Amino acid sequence: MEELNMDKVYRVAIIGTGRMGGLIEDELSANQFSSPYGHFSAYQYIQQTEVIAVANRSSDRLQRFAKRFGISNTYLDYQRMIEKEKPDIVSITTPSFARAEPIIFAAEHGVKGIYAEKGLCASLEEADRISMACRQNNIVFNWGAMRRHHNGFIRLREAIQNGEIGQPHYAIMYAQTDLIKHHPHTLDLVSMLLGDPQPVWVEGRLTESRGTRSAPDYDVKQHAFLPPEGEEIADPMVDLFRVGYAHHNDKQKVRTEGIFLPVAGRFDIDVHGTEGTAMAWDNGGIFRIRRGRSKTTEIEEKVIKPAGESPTVCTIRDIINEIETGKRTSGNIDVTMQSVEVQFGLAHSHLQGGERITLPVADRQLYIPGG
């Protein structure tokens, strides 16, 4: 990363005053590698940024947040906040079903950088509008799939790219979670470790139940997953699914595959190559490279120890770096759109009995209001 202008202080506004906005900090150990975790605390940590205003649609939660972090400049209308405060960077931590319009408004009203939580939005039609707004207004963009900015996963990706496991063929991801809010973590991580190849197909199913709660119903007429009565979120849990990727390596087309297994209580990944395996277990607690396969080959193992700043801090620094140098962020809008295509492609596969769906998805209207 190039040397930055440390004298410049970027004005920041936060839309959404819930957990990722900052309140999640109260749930974590102060000594965790991931701290500071919430957006507000990460901006406080970075000398180049200053949070000058926050907005939220709920007055009660807004006042709770303001009291917790000592903020007096608050808004119930994010549009008014952006127009009046003219921030350089906007963080958007609303639920995903309420995220598209704030992103687009910020992009079209003078903001330089946007840090949006995941999932990105509630439909591919919304995603297309977000992508267009970011491109047309030269917006620097990162989203909240933070393992892309975690030193341990970054070094694991570098080892894979340097050929330490040979040619990667399969990434096996173990995690049981919902489609829109949390599977961006798994999809983005697999993409990142494989070098962000183009996803070309997806096949799989959603689950019919969500623990003690029923799965959200799909309504044919509305072409949407419907929340239970009195709720806003309809985010289905995901069963086993597969994603096919294609990219070019040394002028040859190379195909790799992601296999996503719904195993409760785990967040682990194994990337299998022709000469070994790269592993990240216990949600980033253990990183290993294991090289050598045959009985006559000596097995070599390397352990990776994460170092440096928290992923949230690194995500913000990546935004500042592009603003100042022009080098695109690791989680730019084009990379983000690849994972979003897979999310909605998987929902279409489920609706078609698990059939393989070619990406990008032709139907952009399916609506899934995630958290």
Buried (B, 14 or more C-beta within 10 A) or exposed (E): EEEBEEEEBBBBBBBBBBBBBBBBBEEBEEEEBBBBBBBBBBBBBBEBBBBBBBBBBEEEBBBBBBEBBEBEBBBEEBBEBBEEBEBBBBBBBBBBBBBBBBBBBBBBBEBBBBBBBBBBBBBBBBBBBBBEBBEEBEBBBBBBBBBBBBBBBBBBBEBBEEEBBBEBBBBBBBBBBBBBBBBBBBBBBBBBBBBBBBBBBBBBBBBEEBEEEEBBEBEEEEEBBBBEEEEEBBBBBBBBBBBBBEBEEEEEEBEBBBBBBBEEEBBBBBBBBEBBBBBBBEEBEEBBBBBBBEEEEEEEEEEBEBEBBBBBBBBBBBBBBBBBEEEBBBBBBEBBBBBBBBBBBBBBBBBEEBEBBEBBBEBBEBBBBBB
